[in-house]
Amino acid sequence: DAELLLVGSKPTDEVKALASADVQVTGYVSDAALIAYYQSVGVAVAPMRFGAGVKGKVIEALHHGLPLVTTSVGTQGLDGLEEIIPVSDDAQVIAHAIVRLMQDDDYWRVVASGGRKYADARFSRAALRRVFEQDITP
């Protein structure tokens, strides 16, 4: 009984073909629309298969206070994140994690809170300020 939103620019024809009554493929959305999605959905999923460096979409989802499920690629450069959120490269494990987050309110709160704290500790303005203060002598 869930709707899947595939939000992102330039979906492939293969992804577009997934559209149905329960699967919405948006293509590009504005920043305002993306924020609205973050405010209205229950779980963010980043099933990334390739990429390099820290993934902005992972940090963004955590910043918005959503529990996140991702792959090992989604956690690259984010030490310790796999201890806070569900991470797997196995589709069945990812599916089970999503269902658990949707059905278990306590687990949802733990993962959402842990992810938000992780993002705030490393990627907030206060975190940036701490980095600069380490190198600036008053």
C-alpha positions in Angstrom: 0.0 0.0 0.0 2.8 2.4 -0.8 3.6 4.7 -3.6 7.1 4.9 -5.0 8.3 8.3 -6.3 11.4 8.1 -8.6 12.6 11.7 -8.4 15.5 12.9 -10.4 16.5 14.5 -13.6 17.0 12.6 -16.9 15.4 9.2 -16.0 16.3 6.6 -18.6 13.6 5.0 -20.8 13.9 1.9 -18.6 13.1 4.0 -15.5 10.2 5.8 -17.3 8.7 2.5 -18.2 8.3 1.7 -14.5 5.6 4.4 -14.2 2.2 3.1 -13.0 -0.6 3.8 -10.6 1.8 3.1 -7.7 5.1 4.4 -9.3 5.5 8.1 -10.2 8.5 9.0 -12.3 9.0 12.8 -12.0 12.1 13.6 -14.0 13.6 17.0 -13.1 12.0 18.8 -10.2 12.7 22.3 -8.9 14.4 22.7 -5.5 11.0 23.8 -4.0 9.3 20.7 -5.3 12.1 18.5 -4.0 11.7 20.0 -0.6 8.0 19.4 -0.8 8.7 15.7 -1.6 11.1 15.5 1.4 8.4 16.9 3.6 5.7 14.5 2.4 7.4 11.1 2.1 8.2 8.6 4.8 11.5 7.0 3.6 14.3 8.1 1.3 16.0 5.5 -0.8 19.3 6.0 -2.6 20.1 2.7 -4.4 23.3 4.0 -6.0 25.4 1.6 -8.0 28.2 3.9 -9.0 29.7 7.3 -8.2 32.6 8.8 -6.4 33.0 10.9 -3.3 30.3 12.0 -0.9 26.8 11.8 -2.3 24.9 15.1 -1.9 21.6 13.3 -2.2 22.4 11.1 0.8 23.4 14.1 2.9 20.3 16.0 1.7 17.9 13.3 2.7 19.5 13.0 6.1 19.4 16.8 6.6 15.7 16.7 5.9 15.2 14.2 8.8 14.2 11.3 6.7 15.3 7.8 7.4 17.4 6.7 4.5 18.2 3.3 3.0 21.2 3.2 0.6 23.8 1.0 -0.9 27.5 0.8 0.0 28.2 3.3 -2.8 25.8 5.8 -1.1 28.0 5.7 2.0 31.3 6.2 0.3 33.2 9.0 2.1 30.7 8.9 5.0 32.5 7.0 7.7 30.2 5.4 10.2 27.0 6.1 8.4 26.4 2.3 7.9 26.1 2.0 11.7 23.2 4.5 11.7 21.1 3.7 8.6 20.3 0.5 6.7 22.9 -0.2 4.0 23.0 -3.1 1.6 23.8 -3.9 -2.0 21.2 -6.7 -2.0 17.7 -5.7 -3.4 15.8 -8.0 -1.0 17.6 -6.6 2.1 16.9 -3.0 0.9 13.2 -3.9 0.3 12.9 -5.4 3.8 14.6 -2.3 5.4 12.1 0.0 3.6 9.1 -2.1 4.7 10.4 -2.2 8.3 10.8 1.6 8.3 7.3 2.0 7.0 5.8 -0.3 9.6 7.9 0.2 12.7 7.5 3.7 14.1 10.1 3.3 16.8 12.7 2.1 14.2 11.7 5.0 11.9 12.4 7.5 14.7 15.8 5.9 15.6 17.0 5.9 12.0 15.6 9.3 11.2 17.1 10.9 14.3 20.5 9.1 13.9 20.7 10.3 10.3 19.8 13.8 11.1 22.4 13.9 14.0 25.0 12.5 11.6 24.3 15.2 9.0 24.2 18.0 11.6 27.5 16.9 13.2 29.4 16.8 9.9 27.6 19.0 7.3 25.9 21.8 9.2 27.0 25.4 9.4 28.1 24.8 12.9 30.2 21.8 11.7 31.8 24.0 9.0 32.5 26.7 11.6 34.3 24.2 13.8 36.5 23.2 10.9 37.5 26.8 10.3 38.0 27.5 14.0 40.6 24.7 14.2 42.8 26.5 11.6 42.2 30.1 12.6 44.1 31.6 15.5 42.2 34.3 17.3 
